Amino acid sequence: MKGGQPTRYACAVSTAGPLALPPPVVSQPGLLERIVCSPGRFCLATLAITTLGLALDRYADLGVQLLLAACAWGFLAIAFVYLTPMERAQTSVVVVVATMAEVIGSVIWGIYSYRLGNLPLFVPPGHGLVYLTGLRLSQTRWPAARPRAFVGLAIAVVSGWALLGLLVLDRRDVAGAVGAAVLVVFLLRGRAPAVYAGVFFAVAYLEIYGTAVGTWTWATEVPGLGVADGNPPSGAAGGYVLFDIAALYLAPPLVAGWAALRSRLAPSAAVDGRVVAEEPDPPGVAQALGQQAANAR
């Protein structure tokens, strides 16, 4: 009521005929949504998937490997449903760039090789899951509250690993030390050091476990350069930083371009071959809808 007279919309579009909206339904998130959207749960899930998947691949033929690939792609697709548009774009960039790097590094250059001599089809989605694991790890409680300490821990671990590879381990790791130095630079001066630190820890586990079970093996020397390399090299995560940088720089224009394309296609509809602009809502409807959404929250 306003000045004793009823307003056009007395409440949140409650009696507006076809404009009336049902009461908001507050639903509880499902199990998959809780896993993907919870940083801790997601890290535990990818840890379990990685451990089990690589353990099975150790005894798998090509057919079983294809089944493992389907599972990896399926889990990544499920994760995509609950990611933000920016996270989807970043992960997609990582998958594409990392797969190209795999073709160059493994198939063409031969820096490392997979057990069956191929490039397993679970590797591309695996790169996406590794990136998301590093991202989610940086969002867990302690790293999110103390990012500098988290980054400092990553610097200490990768530096110690590089020194062990140069001075202690049976297999000398010069190439790994170079990669570790590059990683430290990005951890100190990079655009998203906490994400790089999270990815380092995810890659460190993946590399140590993957080489231990024989899923892939690094060459003793970098082919064509003769530089000693570890199995795994301490600086393996340095290459992942390049994937992350590509994701951070390329994802925003991809999201903006997609949004611009949708906005260009959405405002009008074709009727009998003619383009007709959509009619605006009656006065007050937008405000009423906004108020109802605010009340639902």
KOLKOLVEX-866737 format. One record per residue: residue number from 1; residue in one letter; x, y, z of N, C-alpha, C in turn. Coordinates in steps of 0.2 Angstrom, whole numbers, plus 2048, in hexadecimal, padded with zeros to 3 digits. Example, Ala and Ser with C-alpha at 12.3 -4.5 7.8 and 13.67 -1.06 7.14 Angstrom:
   nr  rest  n_u  n_v  n_w  ca_u  ca_v  ca_w  c_u  c_v  c_w
    1     a  842  7E4  827   83E   7EA   827  842  7F0  827
    2     s  840  7F5  823   844   7FB   824  840  800  827
END
This chain:
   nr  rest  n_u  n_v  n_w  ca_u  ca_v  ca_w  c_u  c_v  c_w
    1     m  804  7FA  800   800   800   800  804  806  800
    2     k  802  80B  7FC   806   811   7FC  801  817  7FC
    3     g  801  81B  801   7FC   820   802  7F5  81E  802
    4     g  7F4  818  805   7ED   815   805  7EB  812  7FF
    5     q  7EF  812  7F9   7ED   80F   7F3  7F1  809  7F2
    6     p  7EF  803  7EF   7F3   7FE   7EE  7F7  7FF  7E8
    7     t  7FD  7FD  7E9   802   7FD   7E3  801  7F8  7DE
    8     r  804  7F9  7D8   803   7F5   7D3  805  7EE  7D4
    9     y  80B  7ED  7D8   80D   7E7   7DA  80E  7E7  7E2
   10     a  808  7E4  7E5   808   7E5   7EC  80D  7E1  7F0
   11     c  80F  7DB  7ED   815   7D8   7F0  819  7D5  7EA
   12     a  81E  7D0  7EB   822   7CE   7E6  81F  7CA  7E1
   13     v  81B  7CD  7DD   818   7CB   7D7  814  7C5  7D9
   14     s  810  7C5  7DE   80D   7BF   7E1  806  7BE  7DD
   15     t  803  7C4  7DA   7FC   7C3   7D7  7FD  7C6  7D0
   16     a  802  7C5  7CD   803   7C8   7C6  801  7C3  7C1
   17     g  7FD  7BE  7C2   7FB   7B9   7BD  801  7B5  7BA
   18     p  802  7B6  7B4   808   7B2   7B1  80F  7B4  7B3
   19     l  80F  7BA  7B6   816   7BC   7B9  817  7B9  7C0
   20     a  812  7B6  7C3   813   7B4   7CA  819  7AF  7CA
   21     l  81D  7AF  7CF   822   7AA   7CF  821  7A5  7D5
   22     p  823  79F  7D5   822   79A   7DA  827  79C  7E0
   23     p  825  79A  7E6   82A   79C   7EB  831  799  7EA
   24     p  836  79C  7EC   83D   799   7EB  83E  792  7EE
   25     v  841  78E  7EB   842   787   7ED  84A  787  7EF
   26     v  84B  786  7F6   852   786   7F8  854  77E  7F9
   27     s  858  77C  7F4   85A   775   7F4  861  775  7F7
   28     q  862  76F  7FA   869   76D   7FC  86D  76B  7F7
   29     p  874  76D  7F7   878   76B   7F1  879  763  7F2
   30     g  87A  760  7EC   87B   759   7EC  882  757  7ED
   31     l  883  750  7EE   88A   74E   7EF  88F  751  7EB
   32     l  88E  750  7E4   893   752   7DF  894  75A  7E0
   33     e  88F  75E  7E1   890   765   7E2  894  766  7E8
   34     r  893  763  7ED   897   764   7F3  89E  762  7F3
   35     i  89F  75D  7EF   8A6   75B   7EE  8AA  760  7E9
   36     v  8A7  762  7E4   8AA   767   7DF  8AB  76E  7E2
   37     c  8A6  770  7E6   8A6   777   7E8  8AA  777  7EF
   38     s  8AB  772  7F2   8AF   772   7F9  8B7  771  7F7
   39     p  8BB  776  7F8   8C2   775   7F7  8C5  76E  7FA
   40     g  8C4  76D  800   8C7   767   803  8C4  761  800
   41     r  8BE  760  800   8BB   75A   7FD  8BD  759  7F6
   42     f  8BE  75E  7F2   8C0   75D   7EB  8C7  75B  7EB
   43     c  8CB  75E  7EF   8D2   75B   7EF  8D3  754  7F1
   44     l  8CF  752  7F6   8CF   74B   7F8  8CC  746  7F2
   45     a  8C7  749  7EF   8C4   745   7E9  8C9  744  7E4
   46     t  8CD  749  7E2   8D2   749   7DC  8D8  744  7DF
   47     l  8D9  745  7E5   8DF   741   7E8  8DD  739  7E7
   48     a  8D7  738  7E9   8D4   731   7E9  8D4  72E  7E1
   49     i  8D1  733  7DD   8D1   731   7D6  8D8  730  7D3
   50     t  8DC  734  7D4   8E3   734   7D2  8E7  72D  7D4
   51     t  8E6  72C  7DB   8E9   726   7DD  8E7  720  7DB
   52     l  8E0  71F  7DA   8DD   719   7D8  8DE  718  7D0
   53     g  8DD  71E  7CD   8DE   71E   7C5  8E5  71C  7C3
   54     l  8EA  71E  7C6   8F1   71D   7C4  8F3  716  7C6
   55     a  8F0  714  7CC   8F1   70D   7CE  8EE  708  7C9
   56     l  8E8  709  7C7   8E5   705   7C2  8E9  705  7BB
   57     d  8EB  70B  7B9   8EE   70B   7B3  8F5  707  7B3
   58     r  8F8  706  7B8   8FE   702   7B9  8FD  6FB  7B6
   59     y  8F7  6F8  7B6   8F6   6F2   7B3  8F1  6F2  7AD
   60     a  8F0  6F8  7AB   8EB   6F8   7A6  8ED  6F7  79F
   61     d  8E9  6F4  79A   8EB   6F4   793  8E7  6FB  790
   62     l  8E8  6FB  789   8E5   701   786  8DD  702  788
   63     g  8DA  6FC  788   8D3   6FC   789  8D1  6FF  790
   64     v  8D4  6FD  795   8D3   6FF   79C  8D5  706  79C
   65     q  8DA  708  799   8DD   70F   799  8D7  714  796
   66     l  8D4  711  791   8CF   716   78E  8C9  716  793
   67     l  8C8  711  797   8C2   711   79C  8C4  716  7A1
   68     l  8CB  716  7A3   8CD   71B   7A8  8CC  722  7A5
   69     a  8CE  723  79F   8CD   72A   79C  8C6  72C  79C
   70     a  8C1  728  79B   8BA   72A   79B  8B8  72C  7A2
   71     c  8BB  728  7A7   8B9   72A   7AE  8BC  731  7AF
   72     a  8C2  732  7AD   8C6   739   7AE  8C2  73F  7AB
   73     w  8C0  73E  7A5   8BC   743   7A1  8B5  744  7A4
   74     g  8B2  73E  7A7   8AC   73F   7AA  8AC  743  7B0
   75     f  8B1  742  7B5   8B2   745   7BB  8B3  74D  7B9
   76     l  8B7  74E  7B4   8B8   755   7B2  8B2  758  7B0
   77     a  8AE  755  7AC   8A8   758   7AA  8A3  759  7AF
   78     i  8A3  755  7B4   89E   756   7BA  8A1  75C  7BE
   79     a  8A7  75D  7BF   8AA   763   7C2  8A8  769  7BE
   80     f  8A8  769  7B8   8A7   76F   7B4  8A0  771  7B5
   81     v  89B  76D  7B7   894   76F   7B8  894  774  7BE
   82     y  898  773  7C3   898   777   7C9  89D  77D  7C9
   83     l  8A1  77D  7C4   8A6   782   7C4  8A4  789  7C2
   84     t  8A7  78E  7C3   8A5   795   7C1  8A7  795  7B9
   85     p  8A4  79A  7B6   8A6   79B   7AF  8AE  79C  7AE
   86     m  8B1  7A0  7B2   8B8   7A1   7B2  8BC  79B  7B3
   87     e  8BA  797  7B8   8BD   791   7BA  8BD  78C  7B4
   88     r  8B7  78C  7B1   8B6   787   7AB  8BB  78A  7A5
   89     a  8BC  790  7A4   8C0   793   79F  8C7  791  7A1
   90     q  8C9  792  7A7   8D0   791   7A9  8D2  78A  7A8
   91     t  8CE  785  7AA   8CF   77E   7AA  8CF  77C  7A3
   92     s  8CB  77F  79E   8CB   77D   797  8D2  77F  794
   93     v  8D4  785  796   8DB   787   793  8E0  783  795
   94     v  8E0  781  79C   8E5   77C   79E  8E5  776  79B
   95     v  8DF  773  799   8DF   76C   796  8E2  76D  78F
   96     v  8E0  772  78B   8E3   773   784  8EA  774  784
   97     v  8ED  779  788   8F4   77A   788  8F8  775  78B
   98     a  8F6  771  790   8F9   76C   793  8FA  766  78E
   99     t  8F4  765  78B   8F4   75F   786  8F9  760  780
  100     m  8FA  767  77E   8FF   768   779  906  767  77B
  101     a  907  769  782   90D   768   785  90F  761  786
  102     e  90A  75D  787   90B   755   788  90D  752  781
  103     v  90A  755  77B   90C   752   775  913  754  773
  104     i  915  75A  775   91C   75C   774  921  759  778
  105     g  91F  759  77F   924   756   783  925  74F  783
  106     s  91F  74B  782   91F   744   783  920  741  77C
  107     v  91B  742  777   91B   73F   771  921  741  76C
  108     i  922  747  76C   927   74A   767  92E  74A  76A
  109     w  92F  74D  770   935   74E   773  938  748  777
  110     g  933  745  77A   935   73F   77E  938  741  785
  111     i  937  746  788   939   748   78E  937  743  794
  112     y  931  740  792   92E   73B   797  92A  737  792
  113     s  928  731  795   924   72C   791  91F  728  795
  114     y  919  727  792   914   723   796  915  71C  795
  115     r  912  718  79A   914   711   79A  912  70D  794
  116     l  90D  70F  790   90B   70B   78A  90E  70F  784
  117     g  912  714  785   915   717   77F  910  71C  77C
  118     n  90B  71D  77E   906   722   77B  905  728  780
  119     l  900  72C  77E   8FE   731   782  8F7  72F  785
  120     p  8F6  72D  78B   8F0   72A   78D  8EA  730  78D
  121     l  8E4  72E  78B   8DF   733   78A  8DC  736  791
  122     f  8DF  733  797   8DD   735   79D  8E1  73B  79F
  123     v  8E7  73C  79B   8EB   742   79D  8E8  749  79C
  124     p  8E5  74A  796   8E2   751   796  8DD  753  79B
  125     p  8D8  74F  79D   8D4   751   7A2  8D8  751  7A9
  126     g  8DD  74C  7A9   8E1   74C   7AF  8E4  753  7B1
  127     h  8E6  757  7AB   8E9   75D   7AC  8E4  762  7AF
  128     g  8DE  762  7AC   8D9   766   7AF  8D7  765  7B6
  129     l  8D7  75E  7B8   8D6   75D   7BF  8DC  75F  7C4
  130     v  8E2  75E  7C1   8E8   761   7C5  8E7  768  7C6
  131     y  8E5  76C  7C1   8E5   773   7C2  8DF  775  7C7
  132     l  8DA  772  7C6   8D4   773   7CB  8D6  771  7D2
  133     t  8DA  76B  7D3   8DC   769   7D9  8E1  76F  7DD
  134     g  8E5  771  7D9   8EA   777   7DB  8E6  77D  7DD
  135     l  8E1  77F  7D9   8DD   784   7DA  8D9  783  7E1
  136     r  8D6  77D  7E1   8D2   77C   7E7  8D6  77B  7ED
  137     l  8DC  779  7ED   8E1   778   7F2  8E2  77F  7F5
  138     s  8E3  784  7F1   8E5   78B   7F3  8DF  78E  7F6
  139     q  8D9  78B  7F5   8D3   78E   7F8  8D1  78B  7FF
  140     t  8D5  785  801   8D3   782   807  8D5  787  80D
  141     r  8D3  785  813   8D3   78A   818  8DA  78D  81A
  142     w  8DF  789  81B   8E5   78C   81D  8E9  790  817
  143     p  8E9  78D  811   8EC   791   80C  8E8  798  80A
  144     a  8E2  797  80B   8DE   79D   80A  8DF  7A3  80F
  145     a  8E0  7A0  815   8E1   7A5   81B  8E8  7A8  81B
  146     r  8ED  7A3  819   8F4   7A5   819  8F7  7A4  812
  147     p  8F6  7A7  80D   8F9   7A6   807  900  7A6  806
  148     r  903  7AB  80A   90A   7AC   80A  90E  7A6  80D
  149     a  90B  7A4  812   90E   79E   815  90D  798  811
  150     f  908  797  80D   907   792   809  90C  792  803
  151     v  90D  798  800   911   799   7FB  918  798  7FD
  152     g  91A  79A  803   921   799   806  922  791  807
  153     l  91D  78E  809   91E   786   80A  91F  783  803
  154     a  91C  785  7FE   91D   782   7F8  924  784  7F5
  155     i  927  78A  7F7   92D   78C   7F5  933  788  7F8
  156     a  931  787  7FF   936   783   803  936  77B  800
  157     v  930  779  7FF   930   772   7FD  933  771  7F6
  158     v  932  775  7F1   935   774   7EA  93C  776  7EA
  159     s  93E  77A  7EF   946   77C   7EF  949  776  7F2
  160     g  946  773  7F8   94A   76D   7FB  94A  767  7F6
  161     w  945  766  7F2   944   761   7ED  94A  762  7E8
  162     a  94B  768  7E6   950   769   7E1  957  768  7E3
  163     l  958  76A  7E9   95F   769   7EC  960  761  7ED
  164     l  95B  75E  7EF   95C   756   7F0  95D  753  7E9
  165     g  95A  756  7E4   95B   753   7DD  962  755  7DB
  166     l  965  75A  7DD   96C   75C   7DB  971  759  7DF
  167     l  970  757  7E5   975   755   7EA  974  74F  7ED
  168     v  96E  74C  7EE   96D   746   7F2  96B  740  7EE
  169     l  965  741  7EA   962   73C   7E7  967  738  7E2
  170     d  965  732  7E1   969   72E   7DC  969  730  7D5
  171     r  964  733  7D3   963   735   7CC  963  73D  7CC
  172     r  968  740  7C9   96A   747   7C9  964  74A  7C5
  173     d  962  750  7C8   95C   753   7C5  95E  75B  7C4
  174     v  962  75C  7BF   963   763   7BD  95D  767  7BA
  175     a  95A  763  7B5   955   766   7B2  94F  768  7B7
  176     g  94E  764  7BB   949   765   7C1  94B  76B  7C5
  177     a  951  76C  7C6   953   772   7CA  952  778  7C6
  178     v  953  778  7C0   951   77E   7BC  94A  77F  7BC
  179     g  946  77A  7BB   93F   77B   7BB  93C  77E  7C2
  180     a  940  77B  7C7   93E   77D   7CE  93F  785  7CF
  181     a  945  787  7CC   947   78E   7CD  942  792  7C9
  182     v  93F  790  7C4   93A   794   7C0  934  794  7C4
  183     l  932  78E  7C7   92C   78E   7CB  92C  793  7D1
  184     v  932  793  7D4   933   798   7DA  932  79F  7D8
  185     v  935  7A1  7D2   934   7A8   7D0  92D  7A9  7CF
  186     f  929  7A5  7CC   922   7A6   7CB  91E  7A6  7D2
  187     l  920  7A2  7D7   91D   7A2   7DD  91E  7A9  7E1
  188     l  924  7AC  7E0   926   7B2   7E3  923  7B8  7DF
  189     r  922  7B8  7D8   921   7BE   7D5  91B  7BD  7D0
  190     g  918  7B7  7D0   912   7B5   7CC  90C  7B9  7CD
  191     r  907  7B8  7C9   900   7BB   7C9  8FC  7B7  7CE
  192     a  8FD  7B1  7CF   8F8   7AD   7D4  8FD  7A8  7D7
  193     p  901  7AA  7DC   906   7A6   7DF  903  7A0  7E3
  194     a  8FD  7A2  7E6   8FA   79D   7EA  8F7  797  7E6
  195     v  8F4  799  7E0   8F2   793   7DB  8F8  78F  7D9
  196     y  8FE  793  7D7   904   78F   7D5  906  78A  7DB
  197     a  906  78D  7E1   908   788   7E6  903  782  7E7
  198     g  8FD  783  7E6   8F8   77E   7E7  8F9  779  7E1
  199     v  8FB  77B  7DB   8FC   777   7D5  903  773  7D6
  200     f  908  776  7D9   90E   773   7DB  90D  76D  7DF
  201     f  909  76E  7E5   908   768   7E9  904  763  7E6
  202     a  8FF  764  7E2   8FB   75F   7DE  900  75C  7D9
  203     v  904  75F  7D5   909   75C   7D0  90E  758  7D4
  204     a  910  75A  7DA   916   757   7DD  913  750  7DF
  205     y  90D  74F  7E2   90A   749   7E3  909  745  7DD
  206     l  906  748  7D8   905   744   7D2  90B  741  7CE
  207     e  911  745  7CE   917   743   7CB  91A  73E  7CF
  208     i  91B  73F  7D6   91E   739   7DA  91A  733  7DA
  209     y  914  733  7DA   910   72D   7DA  910  72A  7D3
  210     g  90F  72E  7CE   90E   72C   7C7  914  728  7C5
  211     t  91A  72B  7C6   921   728   7C4  922  722  7C9
  212     a  920  722  7CF   921   71C   7D3  91D  716  7D1
  213     v  917  717  7CE   913   711   7CC  914  70F  7C5
  214     g  918  714  7C1   91A   712   7BB  916  715  7B5
  215     t  911  719  7B7   90D   71C   7B2  911  720  7AC
  216     w  916  723  7AE   91A   727   7AA  921  727  7AD
  217     t  926  728  7A8   92D   728   7AA  931  72E  7A7
  218     w  935  731  7AB   939   737   7A8  93F  734  7A5
  219     a  941  737  7A0   948   735   79D  94D  737  7A2
  220     t  953  734  7A2   959   735   7A6  95C  73C  7A4
  221     e  95B  73E  79E   95E   744   79B  959  747  797
  222     v  958  74E  796   954   751   792  957  750  78B
  223     p  953  74D  786   955   74B   780  957  751  77C
  224     g  95D  751  779   960   756   775  964  75B  779
  225     l  963  75B  77F   967   760   784  96C  75D  788
  226     g  96B  756  78A   96F   753   78E  96F  755  795
  227     v  96A  759  797   969   75B   79E  966  756  7A2
  228     a  969  754  7A8   967   74F   7AC  960  750  7AF
  229     d  95B  74B  7AF   954   74D   7B1  952  747  7B7
  230     g  94F  749  7BB   94C   745   7C1  946  741  7BE
  231     n  944  73C  7C3   93E   738   7C1  93A  737  7C8
  232     p  936  73C  7C9   934   742   7C5  939  748  7C7
  233     p  939  74D  7C2   93D   753   7C3  93A  757  7C9
  234     s  93E  75B  7CD   93B   75F   7D2  937  765  7CF
  235     g  939  767  7C9   936   76D   7C6  930  76B  7C2
  236     a  92E  765  7C2   928   764   7BD  922  768  7BE
  237     a  921  76B  7C4   91B   770   7C4  91D  776  7C1
  238     g  923  778  7BF   924   77E   7BC  921  77E  7B5
  239     g  920  779  7B2   91D   779   7AB  915  77A  7AC
  240     y  913  778  7B2   90B   779   7B3  90A  780  7B5
  241     v  90F  784  7B7   90E   78B   7B8  90D  78E  7B1
  242     l  910  78C  7AC   90E   78F   7A5  907  78E  7A3
  243     f  905  788  7A5   8FE   786   7A3  8F9  78B  7A7
  244     d  8FB  78C  7AE   8F7   790   7B2  8F7  797  7AF
  245     i  8FD  79A  7AD   8FD   7A1   7AB  8F9  7A1  7A5
  246     a  8F9  79C  7A0   8F5   79C   79A  8EE  79D  79C
  247     a  8EC  799  7A1   8E5   799   7A4  8E3  7A0  7A6
  248     l  8E7  7A3  7AA   8E5   7A9   7AE  8E5  7AF  7A9
  249     y  8E9  7AE  7A3   8E9   7B4   79E  8E3  7B3  799
  250     l  8E2  7AD  797   8DE   7AB   791  8D6  7AA  793
  251     a  8D5  7A8  79A   8CE   7A7   79C  8CA  7AD  79C
  252     p  8CC  7B3  79F   8C8   7B9   79F  8C5  7BB  798
  253     p  8CA  7BC  793   8C7   7BD   78C  8C2  7B8  789
  254     l  8C3  7B2  78B   8BF   7AC   789  8B8  7AD  78C
  255     v  8B8  7AF  792   8B1   7AF   796  8AE  7B6  793
  256     a  8B2  7BB  792   8AF   7C1   790  8AC  7C0  789
  257     g  8B0  7BD  785   8AD   7BC   77E  8A7  7B8  77E
  258     w  8A7  7B2  782   8A1   7AE   782  89B  7B2  785
  259     a  89C  7B6  78A   897   7BA   78C  894  7BF  787
  260     a  899  7C2  783   897   7C7   77E  893  7C3  778
  261     l  895  7BD  777   891   7BA   772  88A  7B8  774
  262     r  889  7B6  77A   883   7B4   77D  87E  7BA  77D
  263     s  881  7C0  77F   87D   7C6   780  87B  7C9  779
  264     r  87F  7C7  774   87D   7C9   76D  878  7C5  76A
  265     l  878  7BE  76C   872   7BA   76A  86C  7BA  76E
  266     a  86D  7BC  774   867   7BB   779  862  7C0  778
  267     p  863  7C7  777   85E   7CC   778  858  7CC  773
  268     s  859  7C8  76D   853   7C8   768  852  7C1  766
  269     a  84C  7C0  764   849   7BA   762  846  7BA  75B
  270     a  847  7B5  757   844   7B5   750  83D  7B3  750
  271     v  838  7B7  74D   831   7B5   74C  82F  7B6  745
  272     d  82D  7B1  742   82B   7B1   73B  831  7B4  736
  273     g  837  7B2  738   83D   7B5   734  83F  7BC  736
  274     r  83B  7BF  73A   83D   7C6   73C  840  7C6  743
  275     v  845  7CA  744   848   7CB   74B  844  7D0  74F
  276     v  841  7CE  755   83D   7D2   759  840  7D3  760
  277     a  841  7D9  762   844   7DA   768  840  7D7  76E
  278     e  842  7D5  773   83E   7D2   779  83B  7D8  77C
  279     e  835  7D8  77F   832   7DD   782  834  7DD  789
  280     p  835  7E4  78C   837   7E4   793  832  7E2  798
  281     d  834  7E1  79E   82F   7DF   7A3  82B  7E5  7A5
  282     p  824  7E5  7A7   820   7EA   7A9  824  7EE  7AF
  283     p  823  7F4  7B0   826   7F8   7B5  825  7F5  7BC
  284     g  82B  7F4  7BF   82A   7F2   7C6  82C  7EA  7C7
  285     v  82B  7E7  7C1   82C   7DF   7C1  833  7DE  7C3
  286     a  838  7E1  7C0   83F   7E0   7C1  841  7E1  7C9
  287     q  83E  7E7  7CC   83F   7E8   7D3  83C  7E2  7D7
  288     a  836  7E0  7D5   833   7DB   7D9  836  7D5  7D9
  289     l  839  7D3  7D3   83D   7CD   7D2  843  7CD  7D6
  290     g  846  7D3  7D6   84D   7D4   7DA  84B  7D3  7E1
  291     q  846  7D6  7E4   844   7D6   7EB  843  7CF  7ED
  292     q  83F  7CB  7E8   83E   7C4   7EA  844  7C0  7EA
  293     a  849  7C1  7E6   84F   7BD   7E6  853  7BF  7EC
  294     a  853  7C5  7EE   856   7C7   7F4  853  7C4  7FA
  295     n  84D  7C4  7FB   849   7C0   800  84B  7B9  800
  296     a  84C  7B6  7FA   84D   7AF   7FA  854  7AD  7FD
  297     r  859  7B2  7FC   860   7B1   7FF  860  7B2  806
END
